[in-house]
């Protein structure tokens, strides 16, 4: 069975305003290509997503707090 034309048209999903313009694809070699720097994406996820694996720890609230940078 062939896909209908409706399902093959690409619609832009609704995204968080900090991630507007974010696109991700996989090339023919299996490499992931992204329009955002991986560090920026990780910072966004750290800020907005709770880590389920760490939630069971007793010291989770301490880990969750943002770390202050030391000045030299």
Backbone torsions as a table, in degrees:
resi	resn	phi	psi	omega
1	UNK	NA	137.5	177.5
2	UNK	-89.5	151.4	177.3
3	UNK	-72.1	146.6	176.5
4	UNK	-73.3	160.3	-178.0
5	UNK	-66.2	-28.7	180.0
6	UNK	-64.4	-43.9	-176.5
7	UNK	-74.7	-22.3	-178.6
8	UNK	-85.2	-17.0	177.9
9	UNK	-72.6	137.1	-176.1
10	UNK	-92.1	120.1	175.1
11	UNK	-104.3	143.9	176.9
12	UNK	-77.8	126.2	178.3
13	UNK	-74.0	157.8	174.7
14	UNK	-75.2	131.7	-178.0
15	UNK	-131.7	164.4	175.5
16	UNK	-60.8	145.3	-175.2
17	UNK	-61.8	-26.6	177.1
18	UNK	-73.0	-18.6	-177.2
19	UNK	-107.3	15.2	179.3
20	UNK	-62.1	135.2	-178.2
21	UNK	89.0	-1.5	-179.9
22	UNK	-74.7	124.6	176.0
23	UNK	-134.1	145.5	-179.1
24	UNK	-135.8	138.6	178.3
25	UNK	-146.7	164.0	177.7
26	UNK	-119.3	124.3	-178.0
27	UNK	-82.4	-177.5	-175.4
28	UNK	-67.6	-16.7	177.7
29	UNK	-92.2	-0.7	180.0
30	UNK	86.5	10.3	178.6
31	UNK	-84.5	141.3	179.2
32	UNK	-88.7	125.4	177.1
33	UNK	-110.4	135.1	-177.2
34	UNK	-132.4	148.8	178.2
35	UNK	-85.9	-7.2	178.7
36	UNK	-113.4	151.0	173.4
37	UNK	-66.7	138.6	-177.5
38	UNK	-60.8	-33.3	179.3
39	UNK	-66.0	-39.5	178.9
40	UNK	-66.9	-40.0	178.5
41	UNK	-66.0	-42.9	178.2
42	UNK	-63.9	-39.3	178.5
43	UNK	-63.7	-40.8	177.6
44	UNK	-62.7	-45.9	-179.1
45	UNK	-65.7	-40.5	178.2
46	UNK	-60.9	-38.1	-177.1
47	UNK	-76.4	-33.7	-169.5
48	UNK	-110.6	-8.3	-175.8
49	UNK	-126.5	130.1	175.8
50	UNK	-79.1	141.1	179.3
51	UNK	-85.2	113.9	-176.2
52	UNK	-66.0	-32.6	-179.2
53	UNK	-69.5	-34.1	-178.7
54	UNK	-84.9	-15.2	-175.4
55	UNK	-62.1	-25.8	-178.4
56	UNK	-80.8	-12.8	-178.8
57	UNK	-74.0	149.6	179.1
58	UNK	-69.6	-32.7	-177.2
59	UNK	-97.3	24.5	-177.1
60	UNK	-60.8	-38.9	-179.1
61	UNK	-64.0	-36.6	177.2
62	UNK	-67.5	-41.0	179.8
63	UNK	-66.7	-37.7	-176.0
64	UNK	-68.3	-28.1	-179.0
65	UNK	-64.8	141.4	178.3
66	UNK	-67.2	141.4	-179.1
67	UNK	-84.3	141.1	176.1
68	UNK	-89.4	140.9	179.8
69	UNK	-82.7	138.5	179.2
70	UNK	-84.9	138.3	176.1
71	UNK	-94.0	139.0	179.6
72	UNK	-98.1	NA	NA
